Amino acid sequence: MEFQNAVVLTGGIATGKSSTCALLQLHGFKIIDADQIAHCVLDTNAVEISKLFGTEYVVDGKVMRKKLAPLIFSNEKARAELEALLHPQIKERILEESALCEEQNVPYIVDIPLFFERGNYPIEEVAVVYCTPQQQLQRLMQREAYTPEEAQKRIRAQMPIDQKKEKATFVIDNTRDLKHLQKEVDRFIGYLRKKYPHIKL
């Protein structure tokens, strides 16, 4: 059965998914990283990207993601074209990795930033990494050196984090410091232990 032991980890840009995944990995959890898969798929489609958006976005067979991003986040048609090209291939790879995880019959994490937006995966257990919208904006600006306008444009391309929080089956609070996040991850693991009492975590 597909995704029988899968747990989605999602959130918004700059809410702390990567830090949370790193902590979960320290506890031995297998992570399927949709963003990492997307980067690989993007480069394997460099020729198609060049045809769709122009040769200036591809150098030596590599897609210039930072150069392409402003176009994708400012042009809905371009974003839809890119997603139509990449998402089926991303899903195929996630399914392949998931099948290997299912053989182990233990819970594993599927990190999917746009889980709620796309609705492509029949996974019921969903943990949302949460911080306030104001924190999200500030963290994104600090991390990427974006202007407020640039940061807001990227945030608005996703479902608002408060809506994702409402849809979650578990909320990992990342409104404070790393020590607090570690405690939240421990709390999440405790939740999974109760959900999967027959499995040693």
KOLPA-656641 format. One record per residue (C-alpha): residue number from 0; residue in one letter; chain; x, y, z. Coordinates in nm, 4 decimals. Each point is the difference from the previous one (the first is absolute). Example, Ala and Ser with C-alpha at 12.3 -4.5 7.8 and 13.67 -1.06 7.14 Angstrom:
REM KOLPA-656641
seq_type_mol_xx_yy_zz
0_A_A_1.2300_-0.4500_0.7800
1_S_A_0.1370_0.3440_-0.0660
***
This chain:
REM KOLPA-656641
seq_type_mol_xx_yy_zz
0_M_A_0.0000_0.0000_0.0000
1_E_A_0.1399_0.3404_-0.0984
2_F_A_0.1125_0.2324_0.2810
3_Q_A_-0.1321_-0.2298_0.2744
4_N_A_0.2709_0.1109_0.2450
5_A_A_0.0599_0.3462_-0.1451
6_V_A_-0.0235_0.3175_0.2045
7_V_A_0.0023_0.3291_-0.1888
8_L_A_0.2062_0.2872_0.1323
9_T_A_-0.1028_0.3318_-0.1475
10_G_A_-0.0250_0.3681_0.0852
11_G_A_0.0822_0.3247_-0.1744
12_I_A_0.3177_0.1413_-0.1451
13_A_A_0.2382_0.0932_0.2868
14_T_A_-0.2137_-0.1565_0.2751
15_G_A_0.2719_-0.2513_0.0905
16_K_A_-0.0653_-0.3238_-0.1899
17_S_A_0.3691_-0.0613_-0.0746
18_S_A_0.1025_0.0421_0.3632
19_T_A_-0.2813_-0.2304_0.1082
20_C_A_0.1007_-0.2646_-0.2539
21_A_A_0.3620_0.0200_0.1174
22_L_A_-0.1120_-0.0654_0.3575
23_L_A_-0.2204_-0.2907_-0.1090
24_Q_A_0.2913_-0.1510_-0.1910
25_L_A_0.2054_0.0061_0.3191
26_H_A_-0.2696_-0.2235_0.1476
27_G_A_0.0397_-0.2441_-0.2904
28_F_A_-0.2969_0.0979_-0.2138
29_K_A_0.0227_-0.0457_-0.3751
30_I_A_-0.0841_0.3259_-0.1797
31_I_A_-0.1315_0.0198_-0.3554
32_D_A_0.0762_0.3588_-0.1009
33_A_A_-0.2277_0.1258_-0.2785
34_D_A_0.2073_0.3163_-0.0471
35_Q_A_0.3199_-0.1991_-0.0431
36_I_A_-0.1739_-0.2246_-0.2507
37_A_A_-0.1358_0.3083_-0.1788
38_H_A_0.3509_0.1420_-0.0404
39_C_A_0.1185_-0.3231_-0.1603
40_V_A_-0.3033_-0.0181_-0.2270
41_L_A_0.0474_0.3641_-0.0986
42_D_A_0.3513_-0.0639_-0.1292
43_T_A_-0.1015_-0.3162_-0.1873
44_N_A_-0.2538_0.2188_-0.1821
45_A_A_0.2473_0.2756_-0.0872
46_V_A_-0.0710_-0.0298_-0.3721
47_E_A_-0.3746_0.0320_0.0545
48_I_A_0.0535_0.2951_0.2353
49_S_A_0.2081_0.1709_-0.2657
50_K_A_-0.2763_-0.0522_-0.2572
51_L_A_-0.2737_0.1233_0.2328
52_F_A_0.1646_0.3044_0.1525
53_G_A_0.3144_0.0792_-0.1985
54_T_A_0.3617_-0.1086_-0.0278
55_E_A_0.1118_0.2643_0.2494
56_Y_A_-0.1356_-0.2142_0.2836
57_V_A_0.2279_-0.2959_-0.0750
58_V_A_0.3804_-0.0005_0.0211
59_D_A_0.2107_-0.3091_-0.0733
60_G_A_-0.3003_-0.2265_0.0347
61_K_A_-0.0980_0.1434_0.3399
62_V_A_-0.3115_0.2042_0.0647
63_M_A_0.0785_0.3322_0.1642
64_R_A_-0.2600_-0.0268_0.2748
65_K_A_0.0609_0.3421_0.1544
66_K_A_-0.0310_0.1630_-0.3403
67_L_A_-0.3131_-0.1967_-0.0886
68_A_A_-0.1722_0.0588_0.3360
69_P_A_-0.1019_0.3658_-0.0565
70_L_A_-0.1768_-0.0991_-0.3222
71_I_A_-0.1791_-0.2934_0.1621
72_F_A_-0.1168_0.1981_0.3023
73_S_A_-0.1213_0.2975_-0.2028
74_N_A_-0.1652_-0.1809_-0.2909
75_E_A_-0.2834_-0.2439_0.0727
76_K_A_0.0050_-0.1417_-0.3535
77_A_A_0.3723_-0.0749_0.0237
78_R_A_-0.0471_-0.1592_0.3432
79_A_A_-0.2824_-0.2193_-0.1313
80_E_A_0.2124_-0.1103_-0.2964
81_L_A_0.2921_-0.0874_0.2239
82_E_A_-0.2180_-0.1934_0.2426
83_A_A_-0.1681_-0.1921_-0.2837
84_L_A_0.3439_-0.1058_-0.1196
85_L_A_0.1576_-0.0866_0.3340
86_H_A_-0.2685_-0.1187_0.2403
87_P_A_-0.0841_-0.3332_-0.1690
88_Q_A_0.3706_-0.0879_-0.0036
89_I_A_0.0456_0.1100_0.3610
90_K_A_-0.2952_-0.2137_0.1073
91_E_A_0.1393_-0.3011_-0.1845
92_R_A_0.3297_0.0278_0.1894
93_I_A_-0.1750_0.0516_0.3325
94_L_A_-0.2043_-0.3143_-0.0652
95_E_A_0.3190_-0.1927_-0.0764
96_E_A_0.1679_0.1110_0.3224
97_S_A_-0.3190_-0.0584_0.1967
98_A_A_-0.0248_-0.3592_-0.1258
99_L_A_0.3491_-0.0689_0.1377
100_C_A_-0.0950_0.1530_0.3354
101_E_A_-0.3200_-0.2043_0.0187
102_E_A_0.2074_-0.3184_-0.0176
103_Q_A_0.1450_0.0914_0.3396
104_N_A_-0.3498_0.0330_0.1544
105_V_A_0.0967_0.3001_0.2142
106_P_A_-0.1231_0.3613_-0.0076
107_Y_A_0.1905_0.2324_-0.2302
108_I_A_-0.0246_0.3692_-0.0832
109_V_A_-0.0964_0.1457_-0.3377
110_D_A_0.1002_0.3664_-0.0080
111_I_A_-0.2419_0.1636_-0.2477
112_P_A_-0.0194_0.3826_0.0148
113_L_A_-0.3063_0.0201_-0.2278
114_F_A_-0.1880_-0.2990_0.1423
115_F_A_-0.3260_0.1854_0.0658
116_E_A_0.0266_0.2200_-0.3086
117_R_A_0.0262_-0.2858_-0.2465
118_G_A_-0.1843_-0.2863_0.1696
119_N_A_0.2019_-0.2566_-0.1930
120_Y_A_0.0693_-0.2463_0.2804
121_P_A_-0.2553_-0.2130_0.1915
122_I_A_0.1748_0.0332_0.3372
123_E_A_-0.2189_0.0632_0.3050
124_E_A_0.2605_0.0741_0.2673
125_V_A_0.1299_0.3549_-0.0500
126_A_A_0.2317_0.1930_0.2298
127_V_A_0.0266_0.3740_-0.0629
128_V_A_0.3068_0.1943_0.1129
129_Y_A_-0.1435_0.3292_0.1180
130_C_A_0.1212_0.3498_0.0717
131_T_A_-0.1995_0.3217_-0.0206
132_P_A_-0.0394_0.1733_-0.3377
133_Q_A_0.2056_0.2896_0.1354
134_Q_A_0.2827_-0.2340_0.1032
135_Q_A_-0.0209_-0.1737_-0.3368
136_L_A_0.0471_0.3310_-0.1811
137_Q_A_0.2899_0.1107_0.2185
138_R_A_0.1774_-0.3353_-0.0179
139_L_A_-0.0323_-0.0142_-0.3773
140_M_A_0.1343_0.3514_-0.0424
141_Q_A_0.2921_-0.0758_0.2312
142_R_A_0.0794_-0.3366_-0.1588
143_E_A_-0.0155_0.1060_-0.3647
144_A_A_0.0648_0.3753_0.0282
145_Y_A_-0.3317_0.0629_-0.1753
146_T_A_-0.1818_0.3312_0.0065
147_P_A_-0.3388_-0.0112_0.1771
148_E_A_-0.1683_-0.0021_-0.3423
149_E_A_0.2097_-0.2922_-0.1253
150_A_A_-0.0619_-0.1988_0.3168
151_Q_A_-0.3745_0.0654_-0.0062
152_K_A_-0.0211_-0.1115_-0.3613
153_R_A_0.1478_-0.3388_0.0901
154_I_A_-0.2144_-0.0373_0.3090
155_R_A_-0.3167_0.0855_-0.1944
156_A_A_0.0803_-0.2767_-0.2503
157_Q_A_-0.0862_-0.2469_0.2782
158_M_A_-0.3058_-0.0597_0.2146
159_P_A_0.0117_0.2268_0.3088
160_I_A_0.1757_-0.1729_0.2891
161_D_A_-0.2972_0.0519_0.2344
162_Q_A_-0.2223_-0.1945_-0.2422
163_K_A_0.2526_-0.2823_-0.0115
164_K_A_0.0068_-0.0038_0.3792
165_E_A_-0.3769_-0.0506_0.0048
166_K_A_0.0267_-0.2952_-0.2407
167_A_A_0.2796_-0.1766_0.1885
168_T_A_-0.0398_-0.3164_0.2053
169_F_A_0.3026_0.1155_0.2026
170_V_A_0.1590_0.3442_0.0406
171_I_A_0.3720_0.0413_0.0700
172_D_A_0.0389_0.3445_0.1533
173_N_A_0.3081_0.1864_-0.1236
174_T_A_-0.0772_0.3455_0.1351
175_R_A_0.2914_-0.0001_0.2429
176_D_A_0.3627_-0.1201_0.0036
177_L_A_0.1741_-0.3243_-0.1027
178_K_A_-0.0267_-0.1461_0.3503
179_H_A_-0.3756_0.0443_-0.0136
180_L_A_-0.0117_-0.1594_-0.3463
181_Q_A_0.1931_-0.3003_0.1342
182_K_A_-0.2636_-0.0422_0.2695
183_E_A_-0.2749_0.0256_-0.2612
184_V_A_0.1675_-0.2695_-0.2103
185_D_A_0.0202_-0.2217_0.3099
186_R_A_-0.3711_0.0621_0.0575
187_F_A_-0.0699_-0.0946_-0.3630
188_I_A_0.1970_-0.3228_0.0355
189_G_A_-0.1993_-0.0798_0.3134
190_Y_A_-0.3166_0.0507_-0.2030
191_L_A_0.1272_-0.2412_-0.2671
192_R_A_0.0887_-0.2592_0.2638
193_K_A_-0.3611_0.0015_0.1166
194_K_A_-0.1254_-0.0206_-0.3572
195_Y_A_0.2326_-0.2905_-0.0835
196_P_A_0.0205_-0.1883_0.3323
197_H_A_0.1144_-0.3219_-0.1726
198_I_A_0.3090_0.1706_-0.1438
199_K_A_0.3134_0.0962_0.1915
200_L_A_0.0890_0.3640_-0.0718
***
